[in-house]
Amino acid sequence: MAVNKFDNSMLDAGTIGTTANKLLQMDGSAKIPAVDGSLLTGIPSSFTKNASDPALNTNPSGGVGTIWANTTSGEVYCCTDATAGANIWTNVGAGSGNIQTPVAQGTNYGYCVLGWNADALDRYSYSSDGNATDVGGKSAARSNLRGVAGSSSTTHGFCVGSSSLENVMEKFPFATNGTMTDVGNLVVGRSCDDNGNSSVDYGYVGGGDASGATNHIDKWSHISDGNASDVGDLTRATRYTSGQSSATYGYTSGGHPASQNNIDKYSFSADGNATDVADLAVAQYGPSGCASSDYGYVISGNDPVAARTDIEKFSFTTEANAVDVGNLTSVGYASSATASTTHGYRAGGVHGGSYQNIIDKWAFASDGTATDVGDLTVARQDTAGCQY
């Protein structure tokens, strides 16, 4: 007898079910019955549920495309860049806020911006060692090239201040470089000495020389052009300092007068005064600064005796006093510093009245002596650093 229609009643009892060798049957609401998820195959497994957000160093085994759900907040993230230790997790839910490498570290280039006798925007590669190339210069609003500080957004570099106490604020696009544009003013015109700090949305500078040391913390937007605002004070009046940025705080280290060992910290999320959280290994002025994701670095300043080659670092987590972890290839202060995700860089400087064109590099993973990996297009001091 030909069978033209299949009917469940024709099956032996117990043929339908959710265990081995059974047939699944949808219920009256057209839903599949509850099945042990571990038995399903052919379904992407790169999905993680966790009570916390992923972090930069959350290295997913599934790589790009891995989905992470925060069971506490309900936020959902997708891994869009699976670089070990520097992953980017993009928020794909109804919330906001991505997990990405702070702008204090770049992945492509470091920039040495202006400086004494150098109307140059020098760019050097993080992927291959070599000499810098000049890709731009100052805006028409600026007359003085030295005593500047830098900050970095995800798309632009910023350059502020000067040793002639200018309040100029300039920016340039990382994508095209070129001549900088004047986009606003500092609250107080001053020499800023490479002590800038960066969150994703804002740039900061603490202290500086305005015919004497100051304690101002200026903040400006990386998103919309306009003047800076005074959002707090350092714990002391200071100049010739260095700046370091974690993902959540700005740090201002060292300074003058009388060579200072202070490491001040202020919040990116709430405007207010800084607190003194640690000391440098050696009191000094005129150092430069950069940061890895976990540590701030203070490089090659002057102490009461002489210029130094020291590389000091301090932890953003413990905020213990800085320790000496290595040396530059040569003595020189008033340089600029930048950071990739894996290395710190120092560019330029001065010693014995002679400007320097050195680009030094040292590894974050292993403390030790830096290596000379290239030259700037123009030897200089009192320059600013940016990274992209």
Order of alpha helices (4+ residues) and beta strands (2+ residues): beta-beta-beta-beta-beta-beta-beta-beta-beta-beta-beta-beta-beta-beta-beta-beta-beta-beta-beta-beta-beta-beta-beta-beta-beta-beta-beta-beta-beta-beta-beta
